[in-house]
Structures are given as C-alpha cells and as structure tokens.
Amino acid sequence: MKLKLMMTAAAGALIAGGLSTAATAEDLTLCWAAWDPANALIELSKDFEAQSGNTMHFEFVPWPNFADRMLNELNSGGKLCDLLIGDSQWIGGAAENGQYLKLNDFFDANGISMADFIPATVTGYAEWPKNTPNYYALPAFGDVVGWTYRKDWFERPEIQAEFKEKYGRDLGVPASLEELKDIAQFFQGRDIDGTTVYGAAIYTERGSEGITMGVTNALYNYGFLYENPEKPYDMQGFVNSPGAAGGLEFYKALYDTATPPGSSNWYMGENIDAYRSGQVAMQMNFAFIWPGVEADANVGGGKSGYFPNPAGPAGQFAQLGGQGISVVANTEHQAAALDYIKWFAQPDVQAKWWSLGGYSALRAVVEDPGFATSQPYAQTFLDSMAIVKDFWAEPAYADLLLPMQERIHNYVIAGEGTAQEALDGIVSDWTEVFEDEGKL
C-alpha cells in the first residue's frame, strides 16, 4: 500500500479507460475472502494495472476467518486495505463508524448510477440506511443461495420410475420445499453405482454464519420476518410467528432425515466437497460455486442442474449473499482506490467479470439478451436474485448473528428444545441488543 518510487510512462496524462494517473504509480491492496471469485478478480485486475500504472495487491482470507479478520481491521483503524469487498451485513456498521468512504459525490461526478445495477444488490450491498440513496459501496459480486442437483441421476429411467411410483409425480426440479425434502429423502441411503449416497448437503456450520445462511431459506418461505413492516425493531410475532416455527421444524426434519452422516458443522466448502465427490444428490450453496461445478470432471459438463430456492407456504425467497466494493476511509491512496471503482463499474469490465466467473450486478450485463443462455446456471442466477432477502445489516450485526447461530444450531443439530422456544429465545436476545443500541 505504499507509493512506488518509479515514474510511469503515462504520468500526468490520461490513459485508456479515462483513468487518471499521478506522477507516481501506487500500490493498492484489495481485501476479500479467499474463494474462487477472488482468483477471477486477480485476472480481471490485470487490465486495471495496465491502464492505470498502479499495482494491485490482494489480501484474501478464508471465509471462516474473513469476518473476524476484516472487522478487526476496520475497527482498529488498520491500513492494510485500500479497497474492501466486505460482506453485505457489514454496511451499516462501516457506514455509521466512518470506516467506508461515502461514494455519492464520486458516483455523481463520474456518471455512475445505482439505477444501472440490480436493485436487490444496491439495497443489499451499497445502501445505508437501507432504502435511502446513501451509498458506501459499488455492487461487486451478486450472490444468492440456490441449489445444485445431480441431473444425470435424476434422469435415470429406473430412478424416475421408482420415484413416480412412490410419490405419484415425475422426478425433477422441486416446485416447493416439501417436494425438495421428498427428493432428498428418496435419495437418502440409496445405492448409486455401488456407492451409498445421501439426499442433500445443507448449511449447518455454527462458528461463523453458516447455519443462519441456511435456515433462513426455510424461515423466509414459511413466514419469518425480521421485524414488523410497520414498526422497526418490533419483532414479537414476526421472528417467532407460528409460520416461522414451521420453517425451522422443516429445516430440522431435512437435516434429520436427508443429510449425510457427520454433516453437523458444514458450510460452503464441505458442501462443495460432498457434491463433487458424489456423496449427495443435491446441495444448498451460494451461486459462486456454479462455475466450478460446471468445470468439474466428476459433476460438470451437463451432469448437474441448478434451481432457485423453492417456495414455501408463505412465498418464495432466498438468502442474499454477495458483496459490494468499498473504499476504506483511512486509505492513504484514496484517488487511486476511487479510480479502481470507476474502472470496475464500466460495462465492458463487468462483462469480462462475468466471463471470468464473477457475478456481475450490472443490469447491462444481466439483462443482455444473451445472458440467460450464456451459462447453464445463468437463468437460475437471474431467477434467484429476484427473490432475495438478507440478514440484519445493523451496526450490531455480529451481536445479532451469534445468538441466532447458537440457538438454531442447538435446536436443529443438537435437538434441544422446540422450534418455538428457539425463536422466542432469538427475540429475547435481539431485543436486548437493540435496547443496548438505544433503538428500543
């Protein structure tokens, strides 16, 4: 993150793409999670280096440690990161604590309009307070929980015949969560080519955010709401409604009857491994994995299919993932960091981002007539991004997440108490957090 002491050939002049250059090129450090899309961003950023004369460095942290590492960096006023692709739930704290640069004036001056991005990603990744035109990030990576399934297994005539005899319908993409559970139970313990397989890999991880990012895909669709739509922070009867309890009971039943043994603490990586190694018929996971699935010799090349999180009794929703890219407020290289944002926002850059395996949130990319057929999973991505909801993005996000992780895991995995008691406990925990925050 230090100034380089070498002059660039284009110093003082405008270069390709309209980026500015200073008398010295700069070293910029971009911080993100360590996962496949980060490797694609390294490749993409070579174009920025060539155009700007700046040098990009990357600090990538594995997902289980990403939040602790980067939130500690922000909270301590560290100078490791000039640019940070931070999780969607951090936006409130980073904005209110002055850790992200507010980007409104920069966007206006450079013709960057949030109307050009998928609305859910603007709300989820860029805005604070939510649903106000106050922007602290540019949508960088659209992501959402969806499902991958062994299409080649589903299409086997003998499996199709047995399923239809048992359930009275064709085996295919489930239209509801209940149908998904039927399919998962149908495959549980089944012999496929001499190997015992299981129904579904779902999120159960306790230590960071995993089980919350999984269970919400059931809770939302059974009627769970974070708060009264008419009264902020009024949670009683919304978080712990009878419908929400039904969604939690569904998730526990899915875990108990249709998941691999030993899967009591699984998140993204474990689910990927189980799917790619042929252990499960379906997996819950964020959409970022789909390019890797397609490229995998065991499960790619037409062997896999993709579908959005199915509907429940109260509607069809899916847990939002993804991130926005922000300029860390105390960077010593603000102008160069903003140049990166300007470059990254360009439609041709966003199109290349998609082609490399990144998930562009730019409407010009995803609404292109050829987008839906550009990859086998592209239409599922579009359909999924249209139904997203997200966890709290409050400054007290971590204090809200941890008790949910604990109470959900204790009920779903350890079998402690009832679904209603778990949700009542979450209401109690969250009420205490918001009282401490002065919001109740």
N, C-alpha and C positions, 0 to 999 in steps of 0.2 A: 504493500500500500504506500510505498514511498515514491517520491519523484525520481524519475530516471534522469541521469545527468548527460543524456545524449540528445542532440538535436535531431529532429526528423526532417526528412527531405521536404515535407509539405508544411513546415512550420509557418504559422501566420497566414496560411491560405485556406480556402475552403476545399474540401475533398469530396470524393464520391459519396453520395447519400446525403449531402448537406451537413455533415457533422463538422463541428468546429475543431480546430487544432490549436494548441498553445505552443509557446516557444520550446517547451519540453514535453515529451510524451510521459504518460503517467502509468503507474502500476495500479490496477483496480482489483480488489478482491470481492468476489461474489460468493455469498454463503447460501447453502441449500442443503437438502437432505441427500444422502448417498443412495441413489437408486438409478434405474436405467435412464430416466429422462435427463438426469444430470449429465450423463455421458453424451447424450444428444446435444445438450446445451454447450458443452465444450466444443463440439464440432461446429455448431452454428456460430459461436462467438469468434471463430477464426476470421469470419468476414468482418466483424466489427474491428478486430485488431488491424486487419489490412487497411480498412478505410480510415480509421482514426489515428493510427500510430500508437495507440495505447496498448498495454499488455494486460491480459486478463489472467488472474489467478483465482483458484477455486478452493473453497473450504467446504467439503461435503461431509456430513455427519450421519451415521446410521440412524434410521428412524427411531429406534427405541431410546436413543440419547439425544435426538435432534432438539426437542423442545427444551429440555434442561440446559443443554449447551448454549443454544442461541438466546433463550430468555435470560439466562445468566449474563451473557454477553451484553444484551441490551440494558439490563437492569444495573449492571456495573459500570456502564458508560465506556465499555471497551471499544477499541478502534480496529478490531480485526476485520470487520465487514464494511465495505463501502456500499454495497448493494446486498439486499437480503430478500430471498424468496421465502417469506415467512408463512406459516400456516394461517388459514382463514380465520381461525378463532383468536389470533393474537392482535387483530387490527385495532380493537378497542383500547387495549392497554397501551399499545405502541403509540396510538394517536394521542390519548389523554396524557401520557407521560412524556410526550415530546420526543419520542425515540425515532419516529419516522418523519421525514420531511413532508409537509403538506404540498400537494402537487397541483392544486387548482390553477395557480398563476402560470406555472410551467406548461400545463396542458393547453391553456388558452393561448399562450404565446406561440405555441408550436402546432396549433391546429389539431390537437389530439382530443377527440370527443369520446366520452364514455358511451354515447349512443351507438358507437360503432362496435361495441362489444356485447356478447351475450348478456342480457340483463341480469340473470342469476349470478354471473361471475362478478359483475360490478357491485351488486349488493353484497355478495359473499366475500370478495377479496379486496375491495377498494374503499368502500364507504365506512365512515364513522362520523356521527351516529348513523345507524342503518336507515336507509330510505331518505337520506339527505344528500345534497350534492357537495359533500366534503370528501375529498379523495386523498388517500395516503399510499396508494399503490396503483399499478397498472396490472390488470388481469394478465397473468403469465402462463398459468397451466390449468386448464379446465380439467376437473376430475370428479368422479362420482362413483359410488358403489353400484356395481352391477354383477351379473352372473356369467360365468363361462361353463359350458357343458360339453360332454363328450358326444358330439353329434354322430360320430361313427358308431358308438354303442347304441344310441337312441334309434338308429336306422336299421339295426339288425332285425331281420324278419322274425326270428324266434323270440327275441326280446319284445318286439312290438306285439306279437300275438299273445304272449303271456300277460303283458301289461293290460291289454284290452280286455282279456278275459277276466282279470281281477278287478279293474276299475270301470269298465264299460265305456272307455274313451280311448282315443289314439294317444300314444306316447309322443309328446312334442313339447314345445316351449310352454311352460305353465302360464295360465291366464290369471292365477291367483296364488297367494302364499300357501293356501291349503293344498292346491294342486302341486306346488313345489314340494311340500312336505310329503305328499303321497309318492312322488317320484323318488325323493331321497330315501324314503323308507323301502321302496321297491328295490332299489339297488343295494341297500344295506346288507352286507354279508354275502352278496351274490358272487358267484364264480364267473369271471371273465377271462377266458383263455388260460385257465389253470391258476389264476390268481384271485384271492378273495379281495373284493373291492367294497367301498363304502359309499354312502349316499352323497354327503356334502361336507365340504370344509367351510366352516363359518368362523367369524371372529370371536375369540374367547379370551384374548390376552388381557391381563389385569394390570400390569405395571405402568403402562403409559396411557393409551386411549382406545385400545383395540376393541374391547367388548362393548364400549359405548358406541363406537363407529359401526358396530354390527347390529346391536339390538335396536338401534333407532330405526333401522329399515323395517322392523316389525312394528315398533311402537307407533311411528307416524301413521302407518296404514291401518291401525286399529283405533286411532282417535286421540293419541297422546298429543298435547300441545304444551309448549314451554310456559305459556302464560295466557291469561285471559286476553283475547284480542282487543277488548275494550278497556283494559286496565293493566298497564305494565306491572310486572312483577307479582301479579295476583295469580298464584299457582295452584291453590287448593281447588280440586275438582277438575283440573286440566292436566297437570302432570300425573296425577293419581286417579284419573277417571276410571270407571269400570272397563271402558274400552281399552285404555292403556294397559290395565292389568291383564286383559285378554291377550294383548300383543306380547307382553312379557311371558305369559304362560305358553304362548305359541313358540317363542324362541327357546324356552327351556325344553319343550317337547321335541323340537327339532334337534337340539343338542343331545337329548337323552336317547333318541331313537334312530338317528340317521347320520351320525358323525363318526369319524374313525376313533378307535380307542387311543387314549393318550393325547387327545387334542384339547386339553383343558386350558391351554395357555398359548393359543395360536393367533397369529396376526398375518400380515401380508406375506412375509417370507415363507412361513410354514405352509400357508395355503397354496402358494405357488409350487412349492416343492411337492406337496401331496398330489396336486393336479398333474404336474408334469411327469411324475413318476408312475402315474396310472393307478393311484390309490382311490380316487374319488370320481364319481360321475359328474359332480358339479362343484364349483367353488364360488363363494362370495369373495369379491375383491374389487379394489378400485380399478378404474378403467386403464390406468397407466400400464397394467401388465399385459394388455392385449397385443401390442406389437411383438412382445417377447413370446407370447403363446403362438402366434402365427409363424414365428421364425423357428420354433422348437421342432426338432426332428421327430419327437415322440407324439406330440399332440397338435402340431400345426399342419399347414397345407391342406385345409379342408376337414380335418378330423374334429375340429372344435367349432362351436357356435356360441353366440352371445345374445343375451336378452336383458332388458331392464328389470329392476326390482319389481316383482309382480304386485298387483293390487291386493289390498285387504278390505275388510268391511267398511272402512271409513275413507277409502280412496287409495290412490297410487302415488307414492312418494319414494324418494331415495336420498340417502345421506350424501350431502355435498362433500367433496374433497377439494383438492386443488389449492392454488396459492396465487397471490399477487406478488409483484416485484416492487420493492420499495427502496428509496434512498435513505440510508441510515443518517439521522440528523447530524451526528457529530463527525461525519466523514471530513477528512481534510482535502477531499478531491470531489467536491460537490458538482462542479461543472462537468467533469469527465463522467461522473456517475449519471448525471442527467442526460448526457449525450448517449449513454448506453440505453437508457429508457427510450429516448427519441428514436434511436436506431431500431430497437426491438419492436416498436409499435408499427413499423412500416409494413404494409400489406405483403410485399414480396418476401420480407423476412419472416413474417408469420406463416406464409405459405410453405416456405422451406422448413420452418419449425415443425409443421405438421408432417411433412415428408420424411423428416428425420426420426419421427417417433414422439415428438412433443405434441401436446394437445392445445392447439390454438383456441383462444376465446374470441378471436376477431370475427365478426359476422361476415365480412367479405370472404373469409376462408370457409367457414362452416356453412354458409348459405350459397356457396357456389354450386351451380347445377351438378357438377361432377363429384362433389364432396361425398355424398351418401354412398356412392359406389366405389370410392377411391380405396377403401379397405373393407374387409369383411365385417369389421366392427364399427364402421363409421356411422351407420344408421342407428345402431344401438347407443352410441355416444350421444347423438343428437336427441334421441328419444329420452335418454336418461337425464340429460341436462335440462330438459323441460319439466322435470318433476322433482327438483331438488329442494331439500330443506337442510338447515345447518344447526349445529350446536350453538350455545351461547357464545357470543364474541365479546362479552363484557371484559373490562379490565381484570376482574376477579375470575377469569376463565379457569385458571388452574384450580382454584379453590372450589369451583363448581364441578369440575371434571372428576377430581379424585374421589369424592364420596359416591358419585354415580358409579364409577368403576368398581368401588368396593362393594356397594350394596347389590349391584346387578350380578357381579361375579359370585358373591356369596349365595345368591338365590339360584342363578342358572346353573352354576358349576358345582357348588358345594351343597345345594339343596336346602339351604337354611331358610326357614320361614315360608311365607307366601308371597306371591307377586304383589298383592295389595300392600302388605307390610313393607316390602322393599321400596315401592313407590311412595308410600306415606313417609318413610324414612328420608327419601330424597327431598321431598317437600320440606321436611323439617330442617335438613342440612342446608338447603338452598335459602330458606327463609333466614336462617342465621347469618349466612354470607351476605345477603342483601341488607339485612339490618346493620351489620358491621360497616357496610358500604354507605349507609345513610339513605338507601333507596326504598326502605320500608319504614 
